[in-house]
Amino acid sequence: MMKMLRFFVVSLCLLEANSFLSPSTVRTTTTTTTTSSRLVASSFAISTEELEKNLTASEKSVTGVVRKAGPSVAFVTSVWPQGRRRRRRTAAEPKNGLPSGRSLGTGSGFVVEADGYVVTNYHVIERAYQLQMMQTQSQESVDDFLGNMTCQSSRDWMGALLNSTSSTMQPATPKVYCRINSASQYQPCRIVNVQPDLDVAVLKMIDNSTTTTTWDTVDFGCSGDLLVGQSLVAIGNPFGLDQTVTSGVVSALNREISTSTSVIRNCIQTDAAINPGNSGGPLLNLNGQVIGVNTAIVTTSGSNAGIGFAIPSDKVQPVVNDMVRSDRISTGSRPDMGFLGVGIVKSPLSKPGIWISAVQPQSPADDAGLKPLQLLDNGRVIYGDAISAVAGNFVETYEDFLKQLDSRVQGEELALTLEDGETGEKRVVYVKLGSKQ
């Protein structure tokens, strides 16, 4: 009898080493890693030209990508620390900043902002995130219960009892850590936000030092420009082996993969060797730009079979930018961010351009007379204004427009070059940015 060949689409986060899901599912494969041996190499002051003098042009392209992007690649892990009672019996300090406890998964990531924002897959930190949410909801339920008690003395007594009980019985909070570019020290992280439907999560490294730490970053590239056969490089931490570099090509475009929460379309297929642990790591073009986030493989064994998938950067970048921007505002790191008050059409229209979809009443944009497009009942579109330049800098995409606004502050006067959708006439208006109410 012929043996049936079973295929697995495997998410590349390390879980239990020998666990597999049913065929045709995306699997969160996170292994529990304890200790890993590491090779220590001596460094010498040798020029890049000297090191690469015997390499071919194609080899130099790959090593150039590694030099540029490698310092920004992260090893991401989440840990459920030992309970309080057990920790009392264990006097050992956390090793390299990583506490002992149950591993909830490991994977890869990459730094996108110098102040410590890291992109990874949602499934890499999914279990830690869900447990954190459960603990938060539990505490909120307790607070609601105490708030509904009418007697102050009873409320105080019950609150003290619950606090005393939780301090001895409540499990420790699961935590996420990053280690950047094979560093020896782990950095604690908080989960900024997640989007399970796209399998994307953003972390923020917590810097407890007295001096401001800046991190090497990697830029996003345009996945829409990729061609089948184009060379690619993947960097990540397969099976816990950090800073592993593999190369390949774009095998196919517009692939569709199914995850536990959604179907992700327009994915990049590559034959670059990626394995469990590569989840969340960057897939790079030869300019060292991120054009995809590695997330899954098709395999019969659980390891690389030459068929891997990455979420395209054109989908990931806007989501990451929104998460980082919102977090900076909410945490006060950018309280003075300028506010314009316009919505932008993100779907392609028959007329190319950055078209204004809405103008918020009593906003700086409203005061400057910016006109949004209108959709009539008969389906006809009346085009309003398209933004073609910000402060003299031409913008062609929504991402270009956001980059121009990111560095603007409240009270700043900004010149916008607009094109009238009906007449084609261009005009320049001056807008004084306000604060978002």
TATAGI-V842978 format. One record per backbone hydrogen bond with DSSP energy under -0.5 kcal/mol. NH is the residue of the N-H (numbers start at 0). CO is the residue of the C=O. Records with the same first field share a line. If there is no record, write none. Layout:
NH->CO / CO
This chain:
5->3
7->298
8->24
9->7 / 296
10->8 / 26
11->294
13->105
14->29
18->15
23->6
24->21
26->8 / 24
28->10 / 26
29->13 / 27
30->28
31->14
32->30
40->38
45->43
50->46
51->47
52->49
54->51
59->55
60->56
61->57
62->58
63->59
64->60
65->61
66->62
67->63
68->64
69->64 / 65
71->68
72->69
73->108
74->178
75->73 / 106
76->176
77->104
78->174
79->101
80->78
81->99
86->82
87->83
88->84 / 85
89->85 / 86
90->88
94->97
95->93
96->93
97->94
98->96
101->79
103->77
104->77
105->13
106->75
107->278
108->73
109->118
110->71
111->116
112->116
115->112
116->112
117->202
118->109
119->200
123->120
124->120 / 121
125->121
128->124
129->125
130->126
131->127
132->128
133->129
134->130
135->131
136->132
137->133
138->134
139->135
140->136
141->137
142->138
143->139
144->140
145->141
146->142
147->143
148->145
151->149
154->150
155->151
156->152
157->153
158->154
159->155
160->156
161->157
162->158
163->159
164->160
165->161
166->162
167->163 / 164
168->164
169->165
174->78
175->188
176->76
177->186
178->74
180->72
182->179
185->95
186->177
188->175
189->203
191->189 / 201
192->201
194->199
197->194
198->194 / 195
199->194
200->119
201->192
202->117
203->189
204->115
205->187
206->204
207->205
214->113
217->110
220->289
222->220
224->221
225->222
228->249
229->226
231->247
232->283
233->245
234->281
235->243
236->276
238->275
239->236
240->237
241->239
243->235 / 240
245->233
247->231
249->229
250->248 / 268
251->268
254->266
256->263
258->261
263->256
264->262
266->254
267->309
268->251
269->307
270->248
273->271
276->11
277->274
278->11
279->293
280->277
282->291
283->232 / 281
284->288
287->284
289->218
290->282 / 288
291->282
292->310
293->280 / 291
294->308
295->308
296->9
297->306
298->7 / 296
307->269
308->295
309->267
310->292
312->290
314->311
315->311
316->312
318->314
319->315
320->316
321->317
322->318
323->319
324->320
325->321
326->322
327->323
328->324
329->325
330->326
331->327 / 328
332->327
333->327
334->331
336->333
337->407
338->433
342->357
344->354
351->349
353->386
354->352
355->384
356->342
357->342
359->340
362->359
364->339
366->362
367->363
368->365
369->364
372->355
373->381
375->373 / 379
378->375
381->373 / 379
382->380
384->370
385->418
386->353
387->385 / 416
388->416
389->392
390->414
392->389
393->391
394->387
400->396
401->397
402->398
403->399
404->400
405->401
406->402
407->404
409->335
410->432
411->408
413->411 / 430
415->413 / 428
416->388
417->415 / 426
418->385
419->424
420->383
423->419
426->417
428->415
430->413 / 428
432->411 / 430
433->338
